[in-house]
Amino acid sequence: MKNKLIPSIVIGLVVSACGGGGDSAPSVTPTPPPEKPPVVTPPSAPTTYTGVFIDSAVEGLTYKTATQEGRTNDKGEFIYQLGEMVTFSIGGISFPPVAVKAQLTPFDIFNTQDLSDQGVVNMLRLLQSLDEDGMPENGIKIIELAHTLAENVTVSFTDNNFTSLIDAALASYTGINNSLISEESAVLHFSNTLMLNEPTPSGCGNDHAKVGYTGTFSTFAHNVSGTVTILDNCTLQIENFNYDASAPIVYFYGDTSSNFLSDNAFTIGGILRDDSVAYENESITLKLPNNKTLDDLEYLSVWCIDFNANFGDLQFKAP
């Protein structure tokens, strides 16, 4: 009997050692792998444009939009995004805010084409009087001292006391003029500037292979027509442009294909007017956005954003 029990005991011990009997070994919960951090896509840089403020090109104006601010450079240039308003100022003297576009003048600030408008005339007198060398023909430079002297000056360009307030501020100015120049002189200079049709934003160059390429709009809707020439690395000149201006939210659209719904499509210039005042054989100068080059432009469209509608397009080709 004793010998028969030994194999049973041995078997029991073996089974127990393998986990088949008795208390079970403690279970181990596996450690999950660490979670990977989410992939964060950095926001794309906003599309900005370069505009220019001219009487002649005005350097040293303070400007501010909803997203941009600074001083105009020696070409009168400022930076903006589409759809913004911009306010220019000299010290405490703020110009009326105006919708941004590629080229602004005192006419735009006061929404007029009247050279006798008092606001326009006074702005021209101020800008030209503050020019450091007194020769606006070579550009107008507003120096820091002008901002300092005007820091506590609050005046409207149409105030009856505009001249006396500005003359008081200019009394200690170290520039050429210690008082406002005459209305006649200011208006004459601005008239000459307009006749010269100067200046446009700089820094474009003209070494791209597409400079000189042209295209003619095919007409699909709303009487769109006209011809476009690439003047330099970032400037398009549209001539004899026609569009009935009866559709909402219409832009010039550029693309590398004639799709205009691709991720490569982009707006050029501001919104085309939608007040039913038609374009009739008009000339328009367009500047590419600052983050676009002629490599991004093969086709141009008059494009309605609301309805994804192409009113007319063209392909740029060598002359």
C-alpha positions in Angstrom: 0.0 0.0 0.0 2.8 2.4 0.9 4.5 1.9 -2.5 1.3 2.6 -4.4 0.9 6.0 -2.8 4.3 7.3 -3.9 3.4 7.8 -7.7 0.2 9.5 -6.8 2.0 12.0 -4.5 4.6 12.6 -7.2 2.0 13.3 -9.8 0.2 15.6 -7.5 3.3 17.6 -6.8 4.0 17.9 -10.5 0.5 19.1 -11.3 0.6 21.6 -8.5 3.9 22.9 -9.7 2.5 23.5 -13.2 -0.5 25.4 -11.8 -3.0 22.6 -12.2 -4.0 22.5 -8.5 -3.9 24.5 -5.3 -3.8 28.3 -5.2 -3.3 29.9 -8.7 -0.4 32.3 -9.4 -1.4 36.0 -9.3 -2.4 37.4 -12.6 -0.4 40.3 -14.2 -2.2 43.0 -16.1 -0.2 44.1 -19.1 0.9 47.8 -19.2 -0.6 49.5 -22.3 1.8 51.2 -24.5 2.0 55.0 -24.0 -0.4 57.0 -26.2 1.2 58.8 -29.1 0.7 62.6 -28.8 -1.8 63.9 -31.4 -0.4 65.3 -34.6 -0.8 69.1 -34.6 -0.9 70.7 -38.0 0.5 74.2 -37.7 -1.9 76.9 -39.0 -1.1 78.1 -42.5 0.3 81.6 -42.8 -2.3 84.2 -43.6 -2.3 85.5 -47.2 -1.1 89.1 -47.1 -0.9 91.7 -49.8 1.2 94.8 -50.3 -0.5 98.1 -50.9 1.0 101.6 -51.4 -0.1 105.0 -50.2 0.7 107.8 -52.6 0.6 111.6 -52.9 4.0 110.8 -54.1 5.0 107.6 -52.3 4.7 108.4 -48.6 7.2 106.9 -46.3 6.8 106.9 -42.5 3.0 106.9 -42.2 1.8 104.8 -39.3 -0.8 102.2 -40.5 -3.0 99.7 -38.7 -5.4 97.1 -39.9 -7.2 94.3 -37.9 -4.2 92.1 -38.4 -1.2 94.3 -39.5 0.5 97.4 -38.3 3.7 99.4 -38.9 5.1 102.3 -40.9 5.0 102.6 -44.6 8.4 102.1 -46.2 10.3 104.3 -48.7 7.9 103.0 -51.5 4.8 104.0 -49.5 4.0 100.3 -49.0 1.9 98.7 -46.2 0.8 95.1 -45.6 -2.8 94.0 -45.4 -5.2 91.1 -45.7 -8.2 91.1 -48.0 -11.4 92.7 -46.6 -9.7 94.8 -44.0 -10.0 98.5 -43.2 -6.8 100.5 -42.7 -6.2 103.6 -40.7 -3.2 105.8 -41.4 -1.9 108.4 -38.9 0.8 110.9 -38.0 1.2 111.2 -34.3 -2.3 111.9 -32.9 -3.7 112.9 -36.4 -5.6 109.9 -37.6 -6.8 109.7 -41.2 -10.4 108.4 -41.8 -10.3 104.6 -42.1 -10.6 103.2 -45.6 -11.1 99.8 -47.2 -7.7 98.3 -48.3 -6.6 97.9 -51.8 -3.4 97.8 -53.8 -3.1 101.6 -54.2 -4.6 104.3 -52.0 -4.6 108.1 -52.3 -6.3 110.9 -50.4 -9.1 110.5 -53.0 -9.8 107.1 -51.5 -9.6 108.3 -47.9 -12.4 110.8 -48.6 -14.3 108.7 -51.2 -14.1 111.4 -53.9 -12.4 112.4 -57.1 -12.8 116.1 -56.4 -9.5 117.9 -56.2 -11.2 120.8 -54.5 -12.6 118.6 -51.6 -11.4 120.3 -48.4 -10.4 117.0 -46.7 -8.3 116.0 -49.7 -6.7 119.4 -50.0 -5.8 119.6 -46.3 -4.3 116.1 -46.4 -2.2 116.9 -49.4 -1.0 120.1 -47.6 -0.1 118.2 -44.5 1.8 115.4 -46.2 3.8 117.6 -48.5 4.6 120.1 -45.7 6.0 117.4 -43.5 8.3 116.0 -46.3 11.7 116.1 -44.8 13.5 117.7 -47.8 10.5 119.7 -49.0 10.7 118.1 -52.4 7.7 115.8 -52.7 8.6 115.1 -56.4 11.2 112.6 -55.1 8.9 111.0 -52.6 7.5 112.2 -49.2 9.3 111.2 -46.1 7.6 111.7 -42.7 10.3 111.6 -40.0 9.9 110.6 -36.4 9.9 114.2 -35.2 6.7 114.9 -37.2 5.0 112.1 -35.2 6.3 113.5 -32.0 5.1 117.1 -32.7 1.7 115.8 -33.7 1.4 113.4 -30.8 -1.1 115.6 -28.9 -2.8 117.1 -32.0 -6.4 116.0 -32.5 -7.9 117.5 -35.6 -10.3 116.6 -38.5 -9.1 117.4 -42.0 -12.3 119.3 -42.6 -12.1 121.4 -39.4 -12.1 125.2 -39.8 -9.1 125.4 -37.5 -7.1 122.8 -39.3 -4.5 125.3 -40.6 -3.9 127.1 -37.3 -3.6 123.8 -35.3 -1.1 122.3 -37.8 0.9 125.5 -38.1 1.3 125.6 -34.3 2.6 122.0 -34.4 5.0 122.8 -37.3 6.5 125.9 -35.6 9.3 123.8 -34.1 9.7 121.4 -37.0 13.3 120.9 -38.3 12.2 120.0 -41.8 12.0 122.5 -44.6 8.5 123.8 -43.9 7.5 125.5 -40.6 3.9 126.0 -41.8 1.5 124.5 -44.2 2.3 125.0 -47.9 -0.4 126.6 -50.1 -3.4 124.8 -51.4 -2.4 125.6 -55.0 1.0 124.1 -54.6 -0.3 120.9 -52.9 -3.0 120.3 -55.5 -0.6 120.9 -58.4 1.9 118.3 -57.1 -0.8 115.7 -56.6 -2.2 116.4 -60.1 1.2 115.7 -61.5 1.5 112.5 -59.5 -1.9 111.3 -60.9 -0.8 112.1 -64.5 2.4 110.1 -64.0 0.3 107.2 -62.7 3.0 106.4 -60.1 4.1 104.4 -58.0 3.3 100.8 -57.6 4.5 98.3 -54.9 8.1 97.4 -55.4 10.2 94.3 -54.9 8.7 92.5 -57.9 11.7 92.1 -60.3 11.1 91.1 -63.9 13.3 88.0 -64.3 10.6 85.3 -64.3 10.1 83.5 -67.6 6.4 84.4 -67.6 7.0 88.1 -67.6 5.4 89.4 -70.9 2.9 86.5 -71.1 -0.6 87.6 -72.1 -4.1 86.2 -72.2 -7.6 87.2 -73.3 -10.7 86.3 -71.3 -13.2 83.9 -72.8 -16.7 85.1 -72.0 -19.0 82.7 -70.1 -21.3 85.1 -68.3 -21.9 88.7 -67.2 -20.2 90.2 -70.3 -16.7 89.5 -69.0 -14.0 90.4 -71.4 -10.5 92.0 -71.6 -6.8 91.2 -72.0 -4.2 90.6 -69.3 -0.5 91.1 -69.4 2.1 90.0 -66.9 4.2 93.1 -66.4 6.7 91.8 -63.9 7.2 89.1 -61.3 4.1 90.1 -59.3 2.1 92.6 -61.4 -0.8 91.9 -63.8 -2.2 94.6 -66.0 -5.8 94.2 -67.2 -6.9 96.4 -70.2 -10.4 96.9 -71.7 -12.0 95.0 -68.9 -15.7 94.6 -69.0 -18.0 93.0 -66.4 -21.6 94.0 -65.6 -21.0 93.9 -61.8 -24.4 92.3 -61.1 -23.2 89.2 -59.1 -22.2 89.0 -55.4 -18.7 88.3 -54.1 -16.7 88.1 -57.3 -12.9 88.1 -57.4 -10.1 87.5 -59.9 -9.0 83.9 -59.2 -5.6 82.5 -60.1 -4.7 78.8 -60.5 -2.2 76.4 -62.1 -5.1 74.7 -63.9 -8.5 75.8 -65.2 -10.2 74.0 -62.3 -10.4 77.0 -59.9 -11.8 74.7 -57.3 -8.4 73.2 -56.5 -6.4 73.8 -53.3 -4.1 75.9 -55.5 -6.7 78.5 -56.4 -6.2 81.9 -54.8 -7.7 85.4 -55.0 -5.8 88.3 -56.6 -6.8 91.8 -55.5 -9.9 92.9 -53.8 -13.5 92.0 -54.4 -15.0 93.3 -57.7 -17.7 95.9 -57.1 -21.2 94.5 -56.8 -23.1 97.7 -56.9 -24.3 97.2 -60.5 -21.9 99.9 -61.7 -20.5 98.0 -64.6 -16.8 97.9 -65.7 -16.6 99.3 -69.2 -13.2 99.1 -71.0 -11.4 99.8 -67.7 -7.8 99.3 -66.8 -6.9 97.4 -63.6 -3.6 96.7 -62.0 -3.4 93.6 -59.9 -0.6 92.5 -57.5 -0.1 88.8 -56.5 -0.4 88.0 -52.8 2.9 88.1 -51.0 3.0 84.4 -50.6 2.4 83.6 -54.3 4.6 83.8 -57.4 4.1 83.4 -61.1 4.9 79.7 -60.6 1.4 79.5 -59.0 -0.3 81.2 -61.9 -1.2 79.7 -65.2 -4.9 80.6 -65.5 -7.0 83.6 -64.4 -10.7 83.7 -63.9 -13.5 86.2 -62.9 -14.9 83.9 -60.3 -18.1 84.1 -58.2 -17.4 82.6 -54.8 -21.1 82.3 -53.7 -22.0 80.0 -56.6 -18.5 78.6 -57.7 -19.2 80.1 -61.1 -16.6 81.0 -63.7 -17.8 84.1 -65.6 -14.7 84.1 -67.9 -11.2 82.8 -67.8 -7.9 82.8 -69.7 -4.6 81.0 -70.0 -1.4 83.0 -70.0 0.8 82.3 -73.1 4.0 83.6 -74.5 3.5 86.5 -76.9 
